[in-house]
Amino acid sequence: MNLSRRLFYFTLLSSLTLQLISVEEATFSHSVKTEKKPWTDKDFLNDPSDFQFAIVSDRTGGVREGVFPRAVNKLNELRPEFVITVGDMIKGGAGNRDVDKLMGEWEEFNSFIKGFDMPFFYLPGNHDVGNEVADEIWDELYGVRYYSFVYKNVLFLCLNTQGGPGSKPAILEDEQIQWSLNELRKNQQVRWTIVFMHQPLWLMEEGILIRKNGKKELRITDTGWPILAKELIKRQHTVFAGHVHHYGKYLRNKTSFYTLGTTGGGSKLRGEAFGEFDHATWVTMTDKGPRLANLLVDGIMKDDVTQESHQIFWRSLVFEEYFKKGSELEGKELTLILRNPFEFPVKGRFEWIQSVNKTFDVEPKNSNIFLLPDEKRSLRFKLVGINESKRRGFKSLPKLEVRFKGENNAFELQMLMDIPIEK
């Protein structure tokens, strides 16, 4: 190598080194001059090859209105790069062949999806493609029932576990299996493969315990999954499914398989032990594989979850009267002045909660109220038959339960108020 070429490479290497240093300095700088620093020595988690996406699960199979739109609204605040579903988006069903009704259900669902700030990837469930009519509508709206895509060198394999029109039980038909094998062989150099399906085919192959005529029975289904699983074993992969409305993590061949809970679908919501909760699965893709966190829909709170108007409202909930210790309470009145500080109407309910050994009454025992924006009203309550309680030190006095709800769940409040007596 001649001298001029060596000088060229030396200059290029020096320039790249300086650029890396300048980028690092631009990313993080500080004012601390001492040897000891007031932070730990861990590297920043800013690998540019990492990315985040979210998975939503069954919305139907007993849809609970309002849950899915709330999930859309809240996921936008977390800024995933995209969102994907594991199916069952509309009520649909095997017996529903009414085109107008099915199209209406898709229009409703897609009105929610328009709220996402990022791409949303569809995947069919048994409610979405329950018969040949629903299949045709799917094809008209979304083109294909199974597909793949690669994002940042990760292969996403999106399967249709319904097989043919209204297929039951779930199955991967030969054509889809062959297509899947080809997709895997075409993408052998990806750093990870993530498979999405509606029904958890691996569990159906192993057998699912059901009750039939009062007896336990192991139902085993031939789904075609083992052919695909044999090919997947050769690579790093993760599998996600829905359908069962229960969250669960399974290990197969040292690989993580997941069934997801619900995002508004039918559920008893018995909690973590049962895997019954409304959630979105948050996935951070790293070179060592996906890192998962399950986010409860009601556990994600936007930055305006409590605004100044909320504070004004609940702080104003104070009785106008204040009684000194030892006061005669029989026949006394309590006044509660209310003003709606919001830009939307609110509904309220007031109910006096009595002790078991009730020796008095409050009139009225309960009442409802509706307040328009900036409307002001007052409520009055009368204490009756309360002398006995006074002799017992007021320990059994009632409490006023207050419940308020705003339009479109924009505001919700529940609290207890004591009769205002000097402590």
Phi, psi and omega in degrees: 000126183285169186297318182297322179292321178298318179297322179298312181293324179295316179296318179297315180296318180296319180297316179297320179298314179297322179296317179297318179296317181294323177296316180298316180295324180291330181287318184216121174224162183207171184257359187282126181259346184283159179296317177281141183239145180277042174204162182280168186265015179290149177288150175293141178274074184230038178297120183295344179275348177284150173208162183239138171219165183238148177243130172252152186245199188306126175261337185247197190076044185105052186303136174251110189302140172095339184291311184297314177302325177295322179297317178302311183300319184280324178297328177304326181289338181272346175058051171294157181286333172198169178233142179225152180248161171252019169100179186062068182265328180242166180294311174041236177105161185297327185269358183265105178245016180278108185301314182298319181293316179296316179296323177297321178293321177292322178298319178297311182298316182291339173293330174289316185296329177300340180285343180290139176275352186230170181298147175238129182254125181274152173210132187282142171243178184294333176285333185278323181231064187276349180200180186295329178291314179297325177299314181296321178295318177302311182299323179293322183276322192234000171084298184229157181259349172213149186194174175223161170208157178244130178226121181049048176064027173242130180270128175251116182252112186252110189257158174249105184276005181273351180060237180278184183305120178062026184302130176209125002286179184298147180200148169260114181288161185305319182298318180289323178298314180296319177299316181298317179298319179295318179297320180294319181289329178288339185237057183281342185265003180293155183280340178199156175234130178241125184254132176242137177210161178277293177283141178284088188299327182296325178287325180292326177290322182283335180110128178249128182285122179234167175253129181223120181054041177080002181239155177278139181218135178268111181265116180250133184239134175273106188252347186088354182300320183305328179296316180288321180299324180298324178283324181292331180303335183285354185220166174287127183206164177219146185234135177236141176217167176237229169075315188275349178063024176227131175281140176197144176252132181236146175247122176230120183054043180061023180242141181277126173241141183228138161256138184259160180281234183230157168234061180108355179283174182301130181198146173280348177053048182277359172104191190298317184301328179266353185066028183250100178198157175273125185206169164236142179266123182262121185243125171254117182272121178238171178293342177266007178114176181288141171250128188249146168218133179263122185256116176294134181304316180280356178266354177263117183244129179287168185293341180257025182301326173228115181254176180302322181296327176298313181299315180302318185293305186287332177290336181280349182281079180223135177295144179291328182274157175211119187259136176285156179302134180087004181293151172279116186262346183302123178081359180290154179249150175242136182239129178238115181265130185238140171220133179274109182273000185272169177267012180222158179292155174228146175249140180228153174225136179240132180215129179278125180264117184266157174282170180296316181269069185289127178235018184202175177222156171237132181242130352285154180292327178209160179200154177245155180213147177231125183239125173284165178307130178067010179283144181238132180217164175230146177243143178234137179234147181241133179271125185231139176062044188252002183300318181299320179297324180299316181295335180269012175081021177062016183291339182252022178293149181286167174238146180265117176273126182247128176230129177227146178218138179261169181300135179055036178059026181288342182206139177212135183216137173220129180204163176248139179241134177272152169297130190283093180238138178305132180283000000 
